[in-house]
């Protein structure tokens, strides 16, 4: 998303007509720690900077980076809702700014405290708010079809194409339902990412929903003469964000792959300890510890029939 001239001018008006210069600088320093308005504008320090000049300089510095612009608007929303040091501040032109962003496909989500893509806009890998090359904390979900090579050999191309298309639709549905994104996809599986608040919980719930939906898919719709089985692994950690997945080199990806290929059973979900510890007691109860080495566990969920007899 490129910050257009309309947004920039709305931000100038919002700053210059809503607060004094001291407040402008104070909130700008939440993005630029040592922000010096006199150095940025070139005004001598013994001359007061006009409010319009101050607002124009701050807006210019913010809009040069679209990711910072979104963060700055989030700061203005917080300022409007919660005030500053007990003082309530009415941010003029904030509705117009939000409306312009909405028309560009971004909407403010109060639960996450940030902007997300509106449902009618085209989904992007970075939720249209992440910056190329910047480091973020993600929760990653990897899913693969069990015995893909055998299935491809034994079934016709038409059956495989239809089945795998259904499979991708199921995964995409539950990943995007929880504000996740498909980052990479091959015929027999792919990689999904979750970024917002409670990302570990959202990824885990998505995985459980996928497993449950596949169970019913196998009962009523699967074209194979057997159940379509999958393995899902989930791990969380930091990595640099790039739209090109091949550039995103990180130990998080390697750990995720090992977790799925070496420690995940068919029709099961495996969590790394970092994900499991973030779930809360109710969701944790669905997962059982599996000890790999002394004192080091992973956590597994799989569908089982309960025997009530």
PyMOL commands that set and color helices and strands:
alter all, ss='L'
color gray80, all
select helices_A, chain A and resi 5-18+21-28+37-41+51-63+66-82+94-103+148-154+157-177+199-220+245-247+251-263+273-276+281-284
alter helices_A, ss='H'
color red, helices_A
select strands_A, chain A and resi 106-109+114-117+135-145+181-186+189-194+230-240+268-271+288-293+296-302
alter strands_A, ss='S'
color yellow, strands_A
deselect
rebuild
show_as cartoon
